[in-house]
């Protein structure tokens, strides 16, 4: 596995990898599931990357992937301006799997036909298998697959044959066995597709003939080697937050470069109750990694004073983070590198990927900027080192465990870089921060007491900038509402609201209203991702 350090055309970085390294490439046509496909491939212990659909056949040839997957996308292949891949890809001799839009594009470019379906198909559908070999080996007949399409293949290209169908889709899976070209109209990468994992493993192992080499031990070994090669004898400043990402990075870098690493924790005023003090003590006394504690609450609050737009909040906080690091580095430095715990989903969600260079049209929709990706100033004074940039959260946890990170940090729920600032909707004030900090403490304390902390991907409170009338102690109140957000997820890319016991909700509501001054109402968010996001901002 590899540290990412050099730019590419799609996601801002490319791996320094051996030429013969086994990998699969996902060409992204604007699907919100492209990174999920990559994650599913990695679960087979084979490396995968998401690249732009504009990646040429020659570029792919240089990368030498064992297989190519064409993602879904929001367009119709027959639309004017619909994204197309380089047709020379079909002549590379590399196995290709088209998913939904990717299958339709394959069919169209190879001489078949795609039309508007008489009946669209959305959600779960039974897949009836006509050819149980190759791609569909060990996939049960009538298994459930997840559909999401309004178009359908009406004529197959020469050399293709039918593999499976559904009640509404005659061509649900197709193949040209001789050329190892395959297409599925459904989404095998989502958890709703019961036979999806078996299909993906068939493509990775049987068709692409890959071997499971993408392991935690391999990543740690190569990451340390690449960091040493990149950094040399220079000093590195790490933006430490105390979460699993930056903590894993701190351990990894400490193993790689020892005292060349300086960890700095910026207390921007948006952390949870008592966390700054606990973090500094933990790293100093238990991990023996010194941390410089910079208290900068006032300057961060000044930066976001009166700001209500969430993107502007993130960017201002990101800019101020870098400015603080620059100032402190001049005092303590010199430092040549800034290390960040940026992850692959951060890059995907923040990136201006798949923007047509001629028209400026965005194929993939930008969801939100991340403070350590979208908020970096153009005149950044550091070189960045981001060894975790191509990892998903679950992969980071595995790395953390393998290098000795305690479980209390490895299994910590994700916490956004801008902290409570993006869990306060609207303007941020000292009063609102104190209210949310206390409400958040109640949520974490109660689910821990009930042994349910690890039942959720995230469990937190959100403060709304409105007030409502209530009655407490026979007195009228006019106070803020708190929104409870408890979600279940495997990786944060998709999530579902948690069906928690009513008793837990009742306890949380009673405690928050009684223990947190300024709150008189508690509500529960029952929105999944999509259509919502996990965080409110």
C-alpha positions, 0 to 999 in steps of 0.5 A: 500500500502506498502514501499519496504525494503527487498530483493527478487529474482527478482527485489531487493525488496519485500513489507512489506504487510499484508498477506491478502492484495489483489494483482496480480502477473505478472510473467515476461518472458522477455517482455518489456510490463511486467511493463505496465501490472502491471500499467494497473492492478493498474489502477483498484486500485488493487496492482500488482507486477512484479516477475521473471518467476522462482518464484516457486509455493510455493513462490506464495502460500506464497504471496497469490495473488488473480491472476497471469498473465504470460507476453509475451516474445521474445522466442518461447515456443518450443525453447531450453532454453525457460523460463518455469514457475513452472508447480505446478502453475496450481494446486494452484487454483489461476486464471491465465491469460496468455498473448501471450507467457504466453498463449502459455506456458500455453497451452504447459505445460497443454498438448496442442501444439504450432507451428510456424504459417503459417502467423504471426500476428503483429499490429492491428487485429479485435477480433471476439468473440465466447464466450462473458462471463467471460473474454470477458464480455462487450468486443465488437465483432470485437474490435481492439486488438494488435497482436505480434506473429509468433507462434500459438496454434494448439491444445488446452489442455483438458478442454479448449475451444475457446473464440475468434479468428481473421482472422489469429489466430484461437485461439486468446483467450482460457479458462478452465472455471472450473480451471479459466485458461485463455489465450489471444494471443494479448496484452490487456495492450497496448493502441492500444487494444481497448477492453483491459481495459474491459478485464483486469477489467473482470479478476481483478474484475469478475474472481479474485474477487478483490476489489479496495483497492490500493488508494492514501490515503491508500499508504500515510497512510501506507508509513508514518507508514512504514517509521517511523517503519524502520527509528525509531529515526535515521536521513535521508539524502534525495537526492533532485533534484527538480523533482516530484519524489524527491519533493514528497518524501521530502514532504512524509518524512517530514510528517513522520519524520519531523526534522529527515530529511535533504534535500541536493541538489547537484548542479552537473553542469548538471541542467537546466538554473537557476534551482538550485537557484530556487529550493533552494529558493522554498523549503526554502521560500514556503515549509519551508523545509530547503535544503543544497545546495552543489556546486560541478560542478567542481568535476562532470565535472572532473569525466566525462571528456573525457567520451563518453559512456552513461553507463559510464557517468551514473555510474560515475555520480551515484558514485560521487553523493554518494561520495558527500553525504558521505562527506557531511553526515560526516560533517553534520551527522551522517546519517544512511539512504539515501532516494531516489526517485527511481521509479518502471520503474527505477528498471525494466529498470536497473535491471538484472532481469531474469538472468538464475543462471546456464547459465548467460543468460538474458531473459529480456534485460537491457535497461540502468542503472539509476543513482540512481539504476545502479550507486550505489557503492558496498561500499555504506555507507548508508542504503537506504530508497526508499518509492516510489520504487514500484510506477509509475510516474502517481501514484507519481503525485497522491501522491504528490497532496494528500500531498500538493505538488504544481501543478508546481512541480506535473506536471513538465515534467520528467528530468533525474537524470544525467541531461543534461549530457545524453542529450549531445551525446559524450564528455561533456564540459563547452561549450557544457553544456552552449549551451544545457542549453540555447537551453533547455531554449528556448524549455521550454520557448516557449511551456509554452508561447504557453500554450502547456507545459502539451501537452507533456510527455517530450519536450527537446533539445539534442546536437549532437557532430558534426558540420555542415556548415551554413550561418548567416549574409552572414558569413560561420558558422560551428556549432552544431545541436540541436535535438528537442525531443517532445514526448507523453506518459502515463507513459514513458514506451512507447512513440510516437513522438508528431505531433506538428504544423509546426508553433511551430517547425518553432518558436523553430528553429528560436529562437534557431538559433538566441538566442543560440550561437554555433548552426546553425541547428535544427532537429526534432526527429520522433522516437517512443519508442520502437524502440528508447528510450525517452532520447538519452542516 
